[in-house]
Amino acid sequence: MSDFSIPGVSSRFNTDQMVEELVNAERVNLTRLETRKTQFETQRETWQSMSRQLSQLQDVARSLYSFENPFNDRLATSSNESLLTASAARSASEGTTGIEILQTAQADRLSSKDLPRELRIDQGVYTFQIGQTRLPVRFRGGTVRDFSEAINRVNPQTLTSNVINNKPGVQVLVLESKLEGAENLMVFDDPELAVLAENLGIISAQQAVSTGPRGTEETRSYQVPPQKVNEFPVAPPQDVDTRGLILRFSASMVEMPIATEQSPPPPGFSVPQVPGVSFGGVSLPSLSSSAPEPPYSPPEPPPRVETGSVVSARVGNRLVPLPEIGFENKEFLISLDELGGLPSHLVVENENTHRIVEVSGIELFDSSAPSTLGPANALSRAQDARLRVQGIEVIRGSNTIDDVIPGVTLNLRRASDTPVDVTVSPDREAAKEKVIEFVAMYNQVIRDINILTRNQPDIIEEITYFSDAEREAAFERLGSFQGNSTLNTIKQRLQNIIITPVETQAGRDMALLSQAGVSTNASGGGASVNIGRLRGYLEINERELDQALEQNFLAVRDLFGKDSDSDLLIDSGVAYSTENLVRPFTQTGGILAINTQTLDSQITRTNTEITNYQDYLEDYEQRMRLQFGQMESAINSLESQSRELEGLNPSNGGNN
């Protein structure tokens, strides 16, 4: 039986394999194009990565000398942060300021009387007022806790409330203002709220006292030792006619025990012992020296002074004597008409030798003022902060004060008799961290250039901080840009910048980066050679850097950026030179951008060639299959004709 073949379906000649082999032979060029494209893409990624690294180095370098450089940062430190903390802006001047915190600013915090837990509050609109802020609370009726929750829903940034179960079956309502300062008193001028607050025991009828905030220094008790003088300010009333005011204070004296022991006589004088001496065979013995001492007479005791005329009022430039005080505590009331004006201070001149003077409750009040409603259970009252800055008294309505020391914000925490020193100094830690960041970015750039331009596996093996993935990626790039002039130029010029002297305020003592503890051999070394240092990596000697920042802070600043010609523009320094070097490579349209664009064009062109060649291979394969099919068909036809001719041949045993 003769072979039967359908072209394209089955073949005696295995045409599919022959076509595939021919196409694969032609596909070599396609593989070459794809390999070239992969190389271009790898180079583009490498340039993009290097561009990012250089851009980061450029940013860090710029931050070391630009207007935002850390050498202009200021740090404010407090000698007692439990009393006061501080922060400084860049505009703050260096120096130390002494501060006394007389009192901190407070907000109103009022409590009710003990209330039964079953108490209910009627429906209504209760309008609170804190300073100039009015807070209407619309309440539909309910328990005290319901009323507290209704208050908290209105404006919790201004007023909050809380209910405390202080005893079995009993509770108290606490109102807490969030606004500090004497001008933010909680006022109950709303009639409906006033009735409710009085029923709850939050306020009660009181005589209106026109003086400073309660609990301030003016209402405390003071002691003046013998032979001492002290003055106590009298807070002037606000928005009140001063003509009807009365000065009120309490005063008394305390007798001190009389010392009966006499002071011992002075030790007198002593004459040193003169040693003996020998010279030339002649010896003089040591002789004791003595001198008669005058007889001791104990000093006469100081004259005893006893007087009750120790208190006066300062009115303008005058001191107005006030009545005598005795040993019993007594309240004194003196009208301003008697004083002839408004007193600014109560002055105690304690001339007594054995008596202590005590004064308390210093205030001005209007005795003719009608009764008013005031807090019955004030946990704290709204008051201003009072402090002395360099001996000058300052009053502010908040514990955050930013307008007393230029560029410095003070945060008062509590009052104290202990002075606090606020010191503004350069933020050396911020500068140190930025220098460390610069060195780290510099080393990353040098590291990547070493990997790309050298085919030495040791370069990667020396890097101990690489992860396995980073190490593998580094080996793939190792030596891929060997001999590249751009990368070698960047490295060489960076290394030249590091070792180039810079003119600074310290002259030769701080002219090189290595003098600030930054160099390729900052940690020192022995006789052995450190290959890592030969790669150009920088090291930091932290002790030397700290010392340089402490002793030559401005000179270290000049090392990184300095205005050498006084035109208000930085024109020298390590950071300035580094940023200047890197900028042409990283800027838009710069050297690295041009390299990347060139590779993009090559990748695009290669993609076009790959697409065209893929079309060619498809066409080539179709032509080969057609030609092999035609060839096989022709062979089959010839074989068929041959068989027919053989059938006509008599020698084959055919019949005619």
Phi, psi and omega in degrees: 000132181285152178295142180242128184223135173249118182304133180086345180252306175213154186213140175284342185260003180053053184295329180301316181294320180295320178295317180299320179293321178294318180293319179298324177297322178285338184285349179302319179296324178295317178299321179296319178295318180294322177296318178298319179298316179299320178295316178299317181295320178296317178296320179297315178299322179294315178296322178295319177296316178296323177297319178296317180298315180292324177296320178294319176297320179297316180297316180295318179297317180297323182292344180274348180224353181286183180301329181271017185295149185291346179287347175264354178290146180238146181239127177255125180240145179252141178287346178210093185287349174287340178260324188202138170240160184212154173224151185235140173274171181295338181279352183293142178272145179290145179150177181240135180237129178273134184226136171245125180266103181284319175199152177265157175289142179225164175246160178295136174219107189244146180238150175275177171281177176296128184240140175293143185292338180275000181298140179238147181250136184289159176294148178167178175248112183251116186257113175273151174226125177237109187063239179261005183261125178254135184233096176283127179251111179271114187239131183265012178096148179154201183282174177297322178294321176299319179295320178298317179294325177295321178296317184293339181279345187283296182205081184295346176282347181246318184215132174232164182221157179208148178245126182242125176276092187275337180217163177301123178076006185231149180216161174231147177258127180246127176253128184231115175282149178256002183256117181277164174105149183296335181282356182248043175294148176276120186248137180247061181269353174284120186304316182295319178291321181299317179297315180295315182296324178290321178295326180278355180078019177282323178233163178208165180290131181218157173280134183288115178258125182263090179209187178290174181304138181297148180083004178275184184297332186293338183255009180274174177258138183231153175237136177243115182294167177301147177061027180237158178233136177213153179236142181234125184293146175252115185292122179288143177291155182250135176057037179226142176293117186282352186292332182259014185278159180232135174275126180235136174201162176243144183210153176198171177236151178237126180283134177265146178297146181273129179287128181260338182283137175272150179290140181294156179294155178295155184292349182077195182243163179228147179252125182295151179285131180267123182287160176288166183215147178230138178203127177061033179083359179255129181240137175246127182285163176285130180242136179284146179252150178206156178212141181290136177265141178292153179295145181273130175238117181298145181292154177289137177297148180295151179298138182278129179247128178225117180208149175257356180271079186236352185247136175215167180244133176272115179241105186065237178261008183255152170250117181260115180298143178248167184303156179293152178248160180234196182280338177273137179294127185226141176269132181248137178236117181231125180285157179290337176295321178293325182280337181079023178156182182273121181285142176261330182215150168262122187253129176245113175251092185275093179278353181297149178263342184223027181225141174256135179259130177243132175230150180202169174061038181285121180197162173248136178214162180256106183290340180269357182292141181290163176295147178220173179266127178225171182301133179268329181225073182277114174286327171200150179247149179299127180209158179278159170280138178232129180212160175248125178247113184054038177087354181258128183283136182232136178238129178221155183272010182214158176277353174257112188236120183236013183235022179257306174257117184307126176081001183241134175253123179261139176238102182283138182245319175197157180281153179194152174282349181279122177295152179238133176260127175253118184249127176256124182218165176299146178276085185293328179294320179297318178296318180298315180298323180289325176296317178298319179296321178298314180298319180297315180292322177300314181295326178296319179295313179298319180301311183293323177295319177300316181296319185284327188259355181232139180259059183235109181302335180299331180301320181279322181298330180288342184273102187279342185270000179290140169281171180299319180294318180294321180295317180296317179295323179295320179295327178293330181265353187304123176071009184291342178239035182300128181083004181292122186288327181297310182293319179296324178294317179301313182297313183298318182288326175297316180294327177293323179298319184296326185260001181279129179296150179233138177284122180231176180294336182270002179064225183292340181290342179210065181251344182238150179298330180295334179287346174261011176089016181237114179195179177283352180222043186292331182274003182078185179180164179261213183283335183288152181267128177266108183299326181302324179292327178292341178285345179101008180287144178269149174237160179238125170268101189298323180296315180292323178295316178300318180295319179295318179292329180283318187263331183226054187301312182292328178291322176296320175302316179297328178304324183266333178193126184217142173269098188278340183244014174059036176256017178068017177235131177292131183222011177203170180117160184297311182294318179300313181295323178296314180296322178295322179292316188283330187307312181299336180277328189256343185292162178300126184079011181280188187298312181291325177295321178295318177301316180294318179295321178298316178294323176300317179295318179294322178294318179297316180296320179293321176301319178296317179296321179295316180298314180297320182289326175297320176297319179298318181296319178298316179294320180297316180297319179296319180294319179297316180295321179295314182295317178294325177295317179295320180296315182294323179295321179294320179296318179297321180294318179295320179295323179294316179296323180296320180293323179295318179296322179294329179289336179274352185276119183298334182292346180271005178087013179287159178259137175273000000 
